[in-house]
Amino acid sequence: MQWGEKMNSQMKRGTLELCALSVVSRGDCYGYELVNQISKCMEITEGTIYPLMKRLKDSGLIDSYIVESNEGPPRKYYKLTEMGKEELLRLTKEWYDFEKSIERLLKGEFGENDG
């Protein structure tokens, strides 16, 4: 089984925005490319990514533009806005803080009086 195939849907939902912003931060891309990149760590479909991208666009975190394609219909590309870059930094820090905290808990490193 590949990592992420049976990932809990709540866990997936909580990390998908971070994953999408991270992928788009490395270069403009269209929906199918996003799905392919994110699918390397969790199972998602195009039906999952497009509503997310609409929410991110409505929030001002990404922008989109159309590019004509020689291989079919025009493609909608997504790019990160300045606000999106700031949100990606915030979410990344939050992720690493969360990851460290969970790792400590799993290792039993929290004492009785730790909060």
MIDOSE-1310 file (N, C-alpha, C; in nm, 2 decimals, decimal comma, always signed):
residues 115
mqwg	+0,08/-0,12/+0,00/+0,00/+0,00/+0,00/+0,09/+0,12/+0,00; +0,06/+0,22/-0,09/+0,13/+0,34/-0,10/+0,09/+0,44/+0,02; +0,18/+0,52/+0,07/+0,14/+0,61/+0,18/+0,03/+0,70/+0,14; -0,07/+0,71/+0,22/-0,18/+0,80/+0,20/-0,30/+0,74/+0,13
ekmn	-0,29/+0,62/+0,09/-0,41/+0,55/+0,03/-0,53/+0,55/+0,12; -0,50/+0,51/+0,24/-0,61/+0,49/+0,34/-0,61/+0,60/+0,45; -0,55/+0,71/+0,42/-0,54/+0,82/+0,51/-0,67/+0,87/+0,56; -0,69/+0,89/+0,69/-0,81/+0,94/+0,74/-0,85/+1,07/+0,67
sqmk	-0,98/+1,08/+0,63/-1,03/+1,19/+0,55/-1,02/+1,32/+0,63; -1,03/+1,32/+0,76/-1,02/+1,45/+0,84/-0,88/+1,50/+0,83; -0,78/+1,40/+0,85/-0,64/+1,44/+0,84/-0,61/+1,50/+0,71; -0,66/+1,43/+0,60/-0,63/+1,48/+0,47/-0,69/+1,62/+0,44
rgtl	-0,81/+1,64/+0,49/-0,88/+1,77/+0,47/-0,80/+1,88/+0,54; -0,74/+1,85/+0,65/-0,66/+1,95/+0,73/-0,53/+1,98/+0,67; -0,48/+1,90/+0,58/-0,35/+1,93/+0,52/-0,35/+1,96/+0,37; -0,46/+1,95/+0,31/-0,47/+1,97/+0,17/-0,44/+2,11/+0,12
elca	-0,49/+2,21/+0,20/-0,46/+2,35/+0,17/-0,31/+2,38/+0,17; -0,25/+2,33/+0,27/-0,10/+2,34/+0,28/-0,03/+2,28/+0,17; -0,07/+2,16/+0,13/-0,01/+2,09/+0,02/-0,03/+2,16/-0,11; -0,15/+2,21/-0,14/-0,18/+2,28/-0,26/-0,10/+2,41/-0,27
lsvv	-0,10/+2,49/-0,16/-0,02/+2,61/-0,16/+0,13/+2,59/-0,18; +0,18/+2,48/-0,12/+0,32/+2,44/-0,14/+0,35/+2,41/-0,28; +0,27/+2,33/-0,35/+0,29/+2,29/-0,49/+0,29/+2,41/-0,58; +0,19/+2,50/-0,56/+0,18/+2,62/-0,64/+0,29/+2,72/-0,62
srgd	+0,35/+2,72/-0,50/+0,46/+2,81/-0,47/+0,58/+2,77/-0,55; +0,60/+2,65/-0,59/+0,71/+2,61/-0,67/+0,70/+2,64/-0,82; +0,58/+2,69/-0,86/+0,56/+2,72/-1,00/+0,42/+2,71/-1,03; +0,37/+2,80/-1,12/+0,23/+2,80/-1,17/+0,20/+2,66/-1,22
cygy	+0,08/+2,61/-1,20/+0,04/+2,48/-1,25/-0,11/+2,48/-1,26; -0,16/+2,38/-1,34/-0,30/+2,36/-1,36/-0,35/+2,24/-1,27; -0,48/+2,23/-1,26/-0,54/+2,13/-1,17/-0,49/+1,99/-1,18; -0,47/+1,94/-1,30/-0,43/+1,80/-1,32/-0,29/+1,79/-1,26
elvn	-0,20/+1,89/-1,28/-0,06/+1,88/-1,23/-0,07/+1,88/-1,08; -0,15/+1,96/-1,02/-0,17/+1,97/-0,87/-0,21/+1,83/-0,82; -0,31/+1,77/-0,88/-0,35/+1,64/-0,84/-0,24/+1,54/-0,85; -0,16/+1,54/-0,95/-0,05/+1,44/-0,97/+0,06/+1,46/-0,86
qisk	+0,09/+1,59/-0,83/+0,19/+1,62/-0,73/+0,14/+1,58/-0,59; +0,02/+1,62/-0,56/-0,03/+1,59/-0,42/-0,06/+1,44/-0,41; -0,09/+1,37/-0,51/-0,12/+1,23/-0,51/+0,01/+1,15/-0,47; +0,12/+1,21/-0,48/+0,25/+1,14/-0,44/+0,25/+1,11/-0,29
cmei	+0,17/+1,19/-0,21/+0,17/+1,17/-0,07/+0,03/+1,13/-0,01; -0,07/+1,16/-0,09/-0,21/+1,13/-0,04/-0,30/+1,11/-0,16; -0,40/+1,03/-0,15/-0,49/+1,00/-0,26/-0,59/+1,11/-0,27; -0,59/+1,18/-0,38/-0,70/+1,28/-0,41/-0,74/+1,27/-0,55
tegt	-0,85/+1,34/-0,59/-0,90/+1,34/-0,72/-0,91/+1,48/-0,77; -0,93/+1,50/-0,90/-0,96/+1,63/-0,95/-1,09/+1,69/-0,89; -1,18/+1,61/-0,86/-1,31/+1,66/-0,79/-1,28/+1,72/-0,66; -1,17/+1,68/-0,60/-1,13/+1,74/-0,47/-1,06/+1,87/-0,48
iypl	-0,98/+1,88/-0,58/-0,89/+1,99/-0,59/-0,96/+2,12/-0,64; -1,05/+2,11/-0,73/-1,11/+2,23/-0,79/-1,19/+2,31/-0,69; -1,28/+2,25/-0,60/-1,34/+2,33/-0,50/-1,24/+2,39/-0,40; -1,13/+2,32/-0,37/-1,03/+2,38/-0,29/-0,97/+2,51/-0,36
mkrl	-0,94/+2,49/-0,48/-0,87/+2,60/-0,55/-0,97/+2,72/-0,56; -1,10/+2,70/-0,58/-1,19/+2,81/-0,58/-1,19/+2,88/-0,44; -1,19/+2,80/-0,33/-1,19/+2,86/-0,20/-1,06/+2,95/-0,18; -0,95/+2,89/-0,23/-0,82/+2,96/-0,21/-0,82/+3,09/-0,30
kdsg	-0,88/+3,08/-0,41/-0,89/+3,20/-0,50/-0,99/+3,31/-0,44; -1,10/+3,26/-0,39/-1,20/+3,35/-0,32/-1,13/+3,42/-0,20; -1,04/+3,35/-0,13/-0,97/+3,40/-0,02/-0,86/+3,49/-0,05; -0,82/+3,50/-0,18/-0,71/+3,59/-0,23/-0,57/+3,53/-0,21
lids	-0,57/+3,39/-0,19/-0,44/+3,33/-0,17/-0,38/+3,28/-0,30; -0,46/+3,26/-0,40/-0,41/+3,23/-0,53/-0,48/+3,31/-0,64; -0,43/+3,31/-0,76/-0,49/+3,38/-0,87/-0,49/+3,27/-0,98; -0,57/+3,30/-1,09/-0,57/+3,20/-1,20/-0,56/+3,28/-1,33
yive	-0,52/+3,21/-1,43/-0,52/+3,26/-1,57/-0,53/+3,15/-1,67; -0,58/+3,17/-1,78/-0,61/+3,07/-1,89/-0,49/+3,07/-1,99; -0,45/+2,95/-2,02/-0,35/+2,93/-2,13/-0,40/+2,84/-2,23; -0,39/+2,88/-2,36/-0,44/+2,80/-2,47/-0,34/+2,67/-2,47
sneg	-0,40/+2,56/-2,51/-0,32/+2,44/-2,52/-0,33/+2,38/-2,66; -0,21/+2,33/-2,70/-0,21/+2,26/-2,83/-0,27/+2,12/-2,82; -0,28/+2,07/-2,70/-0,32/+1,93/-2,68/-0,47/+1,92/-2,62; -0,55/+2,01/-2,65/-0,69/+2,01/-2,60/-0,74/+2,14/-2,56
pprk	-0,84/+2,14/-2,47/-0,90/+2,27/-2,43/-0,80/+2,36/-2,35; -0,83/+2,49/-2,34/-0,74/+2,58/-2,27/-0,73/+2,53/-2,12; -0,62/+2,56/-2,06/-0,60/+2,52/-1,92/-0,60/+2,64/-1,83; -0,66/+2,62/-1,71/-0,66/+2,72/-1,61/-0,54/+2,70/-1,52
yykl	-0,44/+2,79/-1,51/-0,32/+2,78/-1,43/-0,35/+2,86/-1,30; -0,29/+2,81/-1,20/-0,29/+2,88/-1,07/-0,16/+2,93/-1,03; -0,16/+3,05/-0,96/-0,03/+3,10/-0,91/-0,06/+3,16/-0,77; +0,04/+3,16/-0,69/+0,03/+3,21/-0,56/+0,04/+3,37/-0,55
temg	-0,04/+3,43/-0,47/-0,04/+3,57/-0,45/+0,05/+3,60/-0,34; +0,08/+3,73/-0,31/+0,16/+3,77/-0,20/+0,09/+3,72/-0,07; -0,04/+3,74/-0,06/-0,11/+3,69/+0,06/-0,10/+3,54/+0,07; -0,10/+3,47/-0,04/-0,08/+3,32/-0,04/+0,05/+3,28/+0,01
keel	+0,16/+3,36/-0,03/+0,29/+3,33/+0,02/+0,30/+3,34/+0,17; +0,24/+3,45/+0,22/+0,23/+3,47/+0,37/+0,16/+3,36/+0,44; +0,04/+3,32/+0,38/-0,04/+3,21/+0,44/+0,04/+3,08/+0,44; +0,11/+3,05/+0,33/+0,19/+2,93/+0,32/+0,30/+2,93/+0,43
lrlt	+0,37/+3,04/+0,45/+0,46/+3,05/+0,56/+0,40/+3,02/+0,70; +0,28/+3,08/+0,72/+0,21/+3,06/+0,85/+0,17/+2,91/+0,86; +0,11/+2,86/+0,76/+0,07/+2,72/+0,77/+0,19/+2,62/+0,78; +0,30/+2,65/+0,72/+0,42/+2,57/+0,73/+0,47/+2,57/+0,87
kewy	+0,48/+2,68/+0,93/+0,53/+2,69/+1,07/+0,43/+2,62/+1,16; +0,30/+2,64/+1,14/+0,20/+2,57/+1,22/+0,21/+2,42/+1,20; +0,24/+2,37/+1,08/+0,25/+2,23/+1,06/+0,37/+2,17/+1,13; +0,49/+2,24/+1,12/+0,61/+2,18/+1,19/+0,59/+2,19/+1,34
dfek	+0,53/+2,29/+1,39/+0,50/+2,30/+1,54/+0,41/+2,18/+1,58; +0,31/+2,16/+1,50/+0,21/+2,05/+1,53/+0,29/+1,91/+1,52; +0,37/+1,90/+1,42/+0,44/+1,77/+1,39/+0,53/+1,74/+1,51; +0,60/+1,84/+1,56/+0,69/+1,82/+1,67/+0,62/+1,78/+1,80
sier	+0,51/+1,85/+1,82/+0,42/+1,82/+1,94/+0,37/+1,68/+1,93; +0,32/+1,64/+1,82/+0,26/+1,50/+1,81/+0,38/+1,40/+1,82; +0,49/+1,43/+1,77/+0,61/+1,33/+1,78/+0,64/+1,32/+1,92; +0,65/+1,43/+2,00/+0,68/+1,42/+2,14/+0,58/+1,34/+2,22
llkg	+0,45/+1,36/+2,18/+0,34/+1,28/+2,25/+0,36/+1,13/+2,22; +0,38/+1,10/+2,09/+0,40/+0,96/+2,05/+0,52/+0,89/+2,12; +0,62/+0,97/+2,14/+0,74/+0,91/+2,21/+0,73/+0,91/+2,36; +0,62/+0,96/+2,41/+0,60/+0,97/+2,55/+0,69/+1,07/+2,62
efge	+0,72/+1,18/+2,55/+0,81/+1,28/+2,61/+0,74/+1,38/+2,69; +0,61/+1,39/+2,70/+0,54/+1,48/+2,78/+0,53/+1,43/+2,92; +0,56/+1,51/+3,02/+0,54/+1,47/+3,16/+0,40/+1,50/+3,20; +0,37/+1,46/+3,33/+0,24/+1,48/+3,39/+0,20/+1,63/+3,39
ndg	+0,30/+1,72/+3,41/+0,27/+1,86/+3,43/+0,29/+1,94/+3,31; +0,32/+1,88/+3,19/+0,34/+1,95/+3,07/+0,20/+1,99/+3,01; +0,19/+2,10/+2,95/+0,06/+2,14/+2,90/+0,06/+2,17/+2,75
